[in-house]
Every structure is written in structure tokens, then in C-alpha cells.
Amino acid sequence: MPSVTVRLFAGLRERAGTGSTVLELPDGAVAGDVWALLELGEQPPGIAFAINRQYADADAPLAEGDEVALIPPVSGGSDEPRIGVTVTADPIDIAAAHARANDERAGAQAAFTGTVRNATRGKEVVRLEYEAYEEMAVEELERIARQAAADHELLAVEIVHRTGIVMPGEASVVIVSTSRHRPSALAATQWIIEQLKVSVPIWKREVYADGAVWVGRGS
């Protein structure tokens, strides 16, 4: 049974009466299990999870010694945009990405979800295999997100990109832009998509029944 440290902030801290507690979790526990184990009643909407100071999906597994933060929606008093970037081999929780980008000041949230097609260029696609220079990819995605936030006056940006094997029908990338007005959110999301293709060091290998090929510049 892993033991984890749980961090709570703002209204969640007040509700629990503490900002930090240690929980013993059952084997196989994931981030989304933590709230119920705190026994604080119904889970408030919009909570995001972070494991060891990195945003994580609700189904991200927990291990001995992890620090799990339950992060309530951001206060309306901050002018700094919220930036969340994740590069992961785990399936993307699309709803969680939207929740992390929620902001009560917002009037619009524009999102793009890229999914794997089952055919391309006349060939049946068995799967895609994504490879990333992960550390650099995260930094580049953060740079792109911050530039989009500055240029389009965004309140929040969330980008999640898969690595490893992604099957047809599964999401390979999710981008969410949150702003006060619709045109800014739409324009920012489109710009992020195009920038991601240009400079983020993530490559994909299309695997067919009769072969495979790397796709992208210089492949």
C-alpha cells in the first residue's frame, strides 16, 4: 500500500483544515482516487491533479512517496495565464484537459483534439508510434503556449501530447485555449496547432500492414 503526501490549497485547504496530509492508498490507486479517500464529501468541479509538481490526468498511477496536489480552479484575481503542458505515454483524458483550463473569467474555450486515422495515402494504418525528445518538447510547448497566451490574451492554455503507441481512434494531441472572448480562443488554438508541427521535437512513425515510415521533416 503506497503512502503519498497530499497537498491542498485555497478553499480545499480550508475545507480539509490542513494544507498537507499523508494518505495510505490501496495498491493500484490513481490520482483521481485521492479525493474520496480524504472523506471531505462531494468532489468540487474543476479540480486538477499534479503529481510531483507536474499536471497529471486523473487516471495517472500513484507510487510510494509521491506528492499529489489537488488544485482548485484558479482565482479570478490573477492576470497570469495558467499554462499546462504534458507529454505522456498514457491515454489522454480529454475532459481533464478541459477542466484544467477552466477559468471563471472566461467566455470561451476553444479546443483541438487530434486523433489517429485508420488510413492515409491509400494505406491502412495499424498504429502510430510517437517518439519525443521529451525534455526539449515540454520546454518548446511551454514557450509556444506562453506566446499564444501573450498574443491572444488567454487566461489558460493546456496542451497534452502522446508518445509511444497510439491506435486508430485514439487522441494523439489535445490543445485547449481559454479566453474571455471566442475569437481569441479560436485564433490561439489554430496558431498553437501550426507551431507544434514546426518546432516541437516529436516524431511519428506510421505503421501499416506491409511496412512503416517515419513522417515529418527530415524523416
C-alpha positions as a LaTeX table, in Angstrom:
\begin{tabular}{lrrr}
\hline
Residue & $x$ (\AA) & $y$ (\AA) & $z$ (\AA) \\
\hline
Met1 & 0.00 & 0.00 & 0.00 \\
Pro2 & 1.79 & 3.17 & $-1.15$ \\
Ser3 & 1.98 & 6.19 & 1.11 \\
Val4 & 1.63 & 9.61 & $-0.56$ \\
Thr5 & 1.65 & 13.20 & 0.61 \\
Val6 & $-1.46$ & 15.15 & $-0.40$ \\
Arg7 & $-1.25$ & 18.94 & $-0.81$ \\
Leu8 & $-4.36$ & 21.12 & $-0.67$ \\
Phe9 & $-4.74$ & 24.81 & $-1.48$ \\
Ala10 & $-7.15$ & 27.72 & $-1.09$ \\
Gly11 & $-10.74$ & 26.59 & $-0.48$ \\
Leu12 & $-9.72$ & 22.93 & $-0.44$ \\
Arg13 & $-7.23$ & 23.63 & 2.33 \\
Glu14 & $-9.90$ & 25.39 & 4.38 \\
Arg15 & $-12.35$ & 22.56 & 3.82 \\
Ala16 & $-9.85$ & 19.95 & 4.97 \\
Gly17 & $-8.49$ & 22.05 & 7.82 \\
Thr18 & $-4.93$ & 21.39 & 6.65 \\
Gly19 & $-2.73$ & 22.08 & 3.65 \\
Ser20 & $-0.92$ & 18.76 & 3.77 \\
Thr21 & $-1.70$ & 15.24 & 4.87 \\
Val22 & $-0.35$ & 11.74 & 4.33 \\
Leu23 & $-2.59$ & 9.01 & 2.95 \\
Glu24 & $-2.13$ & 5.27 & 2.73 \\
Leu25 & $-3.52$ & 4.20 & $-0.64$ \\
Pro26 & $-4.62$ & 0.80 & $-1.90$ \\
Asp27 & $-2.40$ & $-0.85$ & $-4.49$ \\
Gly28 & $-3.20$ & 0.40 & $-7.98$ \\
Ala29 & $-4.53$ & 3.76 & $-6.77$ \\
Val30 & $-4.60$ & 6.67 & $-9.22$ \\
Ala31 & $-4.70$ & 10.44 & $-8.71$ \\
Gly32 & $-8.48$ & 10.57 & $-9.06$ \\
Asp33 & $-8.91$ & 8.26 & $-6.06$ \\
Val34 & $-7.38$ & 10.74 & $-3.62$ \\
Trp35 & $-10.40$ & 12.99 & $-3.10$ \\
Ala36 & $-12.68$ & 10.16 & $-1.99$ \\
Leu37 & $-10.06$ & 8.91 & 0.46 \\
Leu38 & $-9.92$ & 12.35 & 2.08 \\
Glu39 & $-13.59$ & 11.89 & 3.08 \\
Leu40 & $-14.48$ & 15.53 & 2.51 \\
Gly41 & $-17.81$ & 14.98 & 0.79 \\
Glu42 & $-18.66$ & 15.53 & $-2.88$ \\
Gln43 & $-15.71$ & 16.46 & $-5.07$ \\
Pro44 & $-15.92$ & 20.09 & $-6.25$ \\
Pro45 & $-15.94$ & 20.63 & $-10.03$ \\
Gly46 & $-12.83$ & 21.73 & $-11.86$ \\
Ile47 & $-10.20$ & 20.15 & $-9.61$ \\
Ala48 & $-6.92$ & 19.42 & $-11.39$ \\
Phe49 & $-4.26$ & 16.99 & $-10.23$ \\
Ala50 & $-0.49$ & 17.30 & $-10.08$ \\
Ile51 & 1.94 & 14.52 & $-9.21$ \\
Asn52 & 5.37 & 15.64 & $-8.06$ \\
Arg53 & 4.64 & 19.17 & $-9.34$ \\
Gln54 & 3.59 & 18.10 & $-12.83$ \\
Tyr55 & $-0.02$ & 18.23 & $-14.01$ \\
Ala56 & $-1.40$ & 14.72 & $-14.38$ \\
Asp57 & $-4.57$ & 13.05 & $-15.60$ \\
Ala58 & $-6.99$ & 11.68 & $-13.04$ \\
Asp59 & $-6.09$ & 8.12 & $-14.04$ \\
Ala60 & $-2.34$ & 8.63 & $-13.56$ \\
Pro61 & $-0.97$ & 5.90 & $-11.25$ \\
Leu62 & 0.50 & 6.76 & $-7.85$ \\
Ala63 & 3.62 & 5.30 & $-6.27$ \\
Glu64 & 5.22 & 5.26 & $-2.84$ \\
Gly65 & 6.47 & 8.71 & $-1.83$ \\
Asp66 & 4.59 & 10.69 & $-4.48$ \\
Glu67 & 3.34 & 14.19 & $-3.71$ \\
Val68 & $-0.19$ & 14.65 & $-5.02$ \\
Ala69 & $-1.60$ & 18.16 & $-5.24$ \\
Leu70 & $-5.34$ & 18.81 & $-5.62$ \\
Ile71 & $-5.57$ & 22.13 & $-7.41$ \\
Pro72 & $-8.85$ & 24.09 & $-7.39$ \\
Pro73 & $-9.77$ & 26.39 & $-10.29$ \\
Val74 & $-7.60$ & 29.48 & $-10.36$ \\
Ser75 & $-8.73$ & 32.64 & $-8.63$ \\
Gly76 & $-10.16$ & 35.37 & $-10.83$ \\
Gly77 & $-7.70$ & 37.85 & $-9.33$ \\
Ser78 & $-4.58$ & 36.75 & $-11.16$ \\
Asp79 & $-3.58$ & 38.21 & $-14.51$ \\
Glu80 & $-1.00$ & 35.50 & $-15.19$ \\
Pro81 & $-2.26$ & 32.87 & $-17.67$ \\
Arg82 & $-2.28$ & 29.29 & $-16.47$ \\
Ile83 & $-0.05$ & 27.09 & $-18.62$ \\
Gly84 & $-0.25$ & 23.30 & $-18.55$ \\
Val85 & 1.93 & 21.10 & $-20.75$ \\
Thr86 & 2.12 & 17.31 & $-20.62$ \\
Val87 & 3.97 & 14.81 & $-22.81$ \\
Thr88 & 2.83 & 11.35 & $-21.83$ \\
Ala89 & 2.68 & 7.73 & $-22.93$ \\
Asp90 & $-0.68$ & 7.36 & $-21.18$ \\
Pro91 & $-4.04$ & 7.80 & $-22.94$ \\
Ile92 & $-5.21$ & 11.42 & $-22.90$ \\
Asp93 & $-8.07$ & 12.29 & $-20.57$ \\
Ile94 & $-9.73$ & 14.93 & $-22.75$ \\
Ala95 & $-12.26$ & 16.00 & $-20.13$ \\
Ala96 & $-9.48$ & 16.50 & $-17.58$ \\
Ala97 & $-7.55$ & 18.71 & $-20.01$ \\
His98 & $-10.64$ & 20.89 & $-20.45$ \\
Ala99 & $-11.15$ & 21.03 & $-16.68$ \\
Arg100 & $-7.58$ & 22.14 & $-16.05$ \\
Ala101 & $-8.10$ & 25.02 & $-18.49$ \\
Asn102 & $-11.34$ & 26.18 & $-16.88$ \\
Asp103 & $-11.48$ & 29.75 & $-15.62$ \\
Glu104 & $-14.47$ & 31.57 & $-14.18$ \\
Arg105 & $-13.48$ & 34.76 & $-16.01$ \\
Ala106 & $-13.69$ & 33.03 & $-19.39$ \\
Gly107 & $-16.34$ & 33.43 & $-22.02$ \\
Ala108 & $-14.83$ & 30.92 & $-24.42$ \\
Gln109 & $-12.83$ & 27.74 & $-24.53$ \\
Ala110 & $-11.61$ & 26.53 & $-27.94$ \\
Ala111 & $-10.14$ & 23.06 & $-28.24$ \\
Phe112 & $-8.50$ & 20.84 & $-30.83$ \\
Thr113 & $-8.22$ & 17.08 & $-30.46$ \\
Gly114 & $-6.02$ & 15.30 & $-32.96$ \\
Thr115 & $-6.93$ & 11.64 & $-33.45$ \\
Val116 & $-5.24$ & 8.82 & $-35.32$ \\
Arg117 & $-6.81$ & 7.98 & $-38.68$ \\
Asn118 & $-7.12$ & 4.34 & $-39.76$ \\
Ala119 & $-5.91$ & 5.13 & $-43.28$ \\
Thr120 & $-3.62$ & 7.60 & $-45.02$ \\
Arg121 & $-2.22$ & 7.97 & $-48.53$ \\
Gly122 & $-4.23$ & 4.92 & $-49.60$ \\
Lys123 & $-2.79$ & 2.65 & $-46.89$ \\
Glu124 & $-4.42$ & 1.15 & $-43.84$ \\
Val125 & $-2.81$ & 2.45 & $-40.66$ \\
Val126 & $-2.30$ & $-0.21$ & $-37.98$ \\
Arg127 & $-0.97$ & 2.25 & $-35.41$ \\
Leu128 & 1.20 & 5.33 & $-34.93$ \\
Glu129 & 4.36 & 5.34 & $-32.85$ \\
Tyr130 & 5.36 & 8.71 & $-31.42$ \\
Glu131 & 8.88 & 9.47 & $-30.26$ \\
Ala132 & 9.86 & 12.66 & $-28.43$ \\
Tyr133 & 12.93 & 14.44 & $-27.16$ \\
Glu134 & 10.74 & 14.83 & $-24.12$ \\
Glu135 & 12.58 & 17.42 & $-22.05$ \\
Met136 & 13.00 & 19.75 & $-25.02$ \\
Ala137 & 9.46 & 19.05 & $-26.26$ \\
Val138 & 7.99 & 20.16 & $-22.93$ \\
Glu139 & 10.06 & 23.36 & $-22.93$ \\
Glu140 & 9.11 & 24.15 & $-26.52$ \\
Leu141 & 5.43 & 23.51 & $-25.89$ \\
Glu142 & 5.58 & 25.79 & $-22.86$ \\
Arg143 & 7.21 & 28.51 & $-24.98$ \\
Ile144 & 4.50 & 28.17 & $-27.63$ \\
Ala145 & 1.74 & 28.20 & $-25.03$ \\
Arg146 & 3.10 & 31.32 & $-23.34$ \\
Gln147 & 3.49 & 33.09 & $-26.67$ \\
Ala148 & $-0.11$ & 32.22 & $-27.60$ \\
Ala149 & $-1.31$ & 33.43 & $-24.21$ \\
Ala150 & 0.52 & 36.74 & $-24.61$ \\
Asp151 & $-0.54$ & 37.35 & $-28.21$ \\
His152 & $-4.20$ & 36.40 & $-27.72$ \\
Glu153 & $-4.78$ & 37.48 & $-24.09$ \\
Leu154 & $-5.56$ & 33.96 & $-22.94$ \\
Leu155 & $-6.47$ & 33.02 & $-19.40$ \\
Ala156 & $-5.24$ & 29.43 & $-19.70$ \\
Val157 & $-3.62$ & 27.05 & $-22.17$ \\
Glu158 & $-3.50$ & 23.28 & $-21.84$ \\
Ile159 & $-1.51$ & 21.06 & $-24.22$ \\
Val160 & $-1.24$ & 17.27 & $-23.90$ \\
His161 & 0.70 & 15.18 & $-26.44$ \\
Arg162 & 1.02 & 11.41 & $-26.59$ \\
Thr163 & 4.17 & 9.40 & $-27.04$ \\
Gly164 & 4.56 & 5.71 & $-27.72$ \\
Ile165 & 1.92 & 3.61 & $-29.47$ \\
Val166 & $-1.36$ & 5.32 & $-30.35$ \\
Met167 & $-4.09$ & 3.31 & $-32.02$ \\
Pro168 & $-6.62$ & 4.49 & $-34.64$ \\
Gly169 & $-9.41$ & 6.44 & $-32.99$ \\
Glu170 & $-7.28$ & 7.45 & $-30.01$ \\
Ala171 & $-6.29$ & 11.05 & $-29.28$ \\
Ser172 & $-2.68$ & 11.94 & $-30.03$ \\
Val173 & $-2.84$ & 15.61 & $-29.01$ \\
Val174 & $-5.24$ & 17.90 & $-27.18$ \\
Ile175 & $-4.98$ & 21.70 & $-27.16$ \\
Val176 & $-7.32$ & 23.90 & $-25.11$ \\
Ser177 & $-7.25$ & 27.71 & $-25.17$ \\
Thr178 & $-9.35$ & 29.67 & $-22.69$ \\
Ser179 & $-10.12$ & 33.37 & $-23.10$ \\
Arg180 & $-12.69$ & 35.99 & $-22.33$ \\
His181 & $-13.87$ & 36.11 & $-25.95$ \\
Arg182 & $-14.34$ & 33.47 & $-28.66$ \\
Pro183 & $-12.16$ & 34.94 & $-31.46$ \\
Ser184 & $-9.06$ & 34.94 & $-29.24$ \\
Ala185 & $-9.54$ & 31.33 & $-28.16$ \\
Leu186 & $-10.12$ & 30.11 & $-31.71$ \\
Ala187 & $-7.17$ & 32.01 & $-33.17$ \\
Ala188 & $-4.82$ & 30.88 & $-30.41$ \\
Thr189 & $-5.73$ & 27.22 & $-30.79$ \\
Gln190 & $-5.16$ & 27.34 & $-34.54$ \\
Trp191 & $-1.80$ & 29.08 & $-34.08$ \\
Ile192 & $-0.65$ & 26.54 & $-31.49$ \\
Ile193 & $-1.51$ & 23.64 & $-33.81$ \\
Glu194 & 0.58 & 25.09 & $-36.62$ \\
Gln195 & 3.52 & 25.97 & $-34.36$ \\
Leu196 & 3.53 & 22.50 & $-32.83$ \\
Lys197 & 4.13 & 20.99 & $-36.28$ \\
Val198 & 7.10 & 23.28 & $-36.92$ \\
Ser199 & 9.34 & 23.26 & $-33.86$ \\
Val200 & 8.36 & 20.68 & $-31.25$ \\
Pro201 & 10.72 & 17.64 & $-31.36$ \\
Ile202 & 8.07 & 14.93 & $-31.57$ \\
Trp203 & 8.08 & 12.47 & $-34.47$ \\
Lys204 & 5.61 & 9.86 & $-35.62$ \\
Arg205 & 6.07 & 6.53 & $-37.35$ \\
Glu206 & 3.11 & 5.29 & $-39.36$ \\
Val207 & 2.85 & 1.51 & $-39.19$ \\
Tyr208 & 0.96 & $-0.30$ & $-41.96$ \\
Ala209 & 0.19 & $-3.96$ & $-42.52$ \\
Asp210 & 3.01 & $-4.10$ & $-45.08$ \\
Gly211 & 5.62 & $-1.74$ & $-43.62$ \\
Ala212 & 6.22 & 1.53 & $-41.79$ \\
Val213 & 7.53 & 5.03 & $-42.42$ \\
Trp214 & 8.62 & 7.99 & $-40.29$ \\
Val215 & 6.56 & 11.09 & $-41.09$ \\
Gly216 & 7.81 & 14.63 & $-40.75$ \\
Arg217 & 10.55 & 17.00 & $-41.81$ \\
Gly218 & 13.84 & 15.23 & $-42.43$ \\
Ser219 & 12.42 & 11.79 & $-41.72$ \\
\hline
\end{tabular}
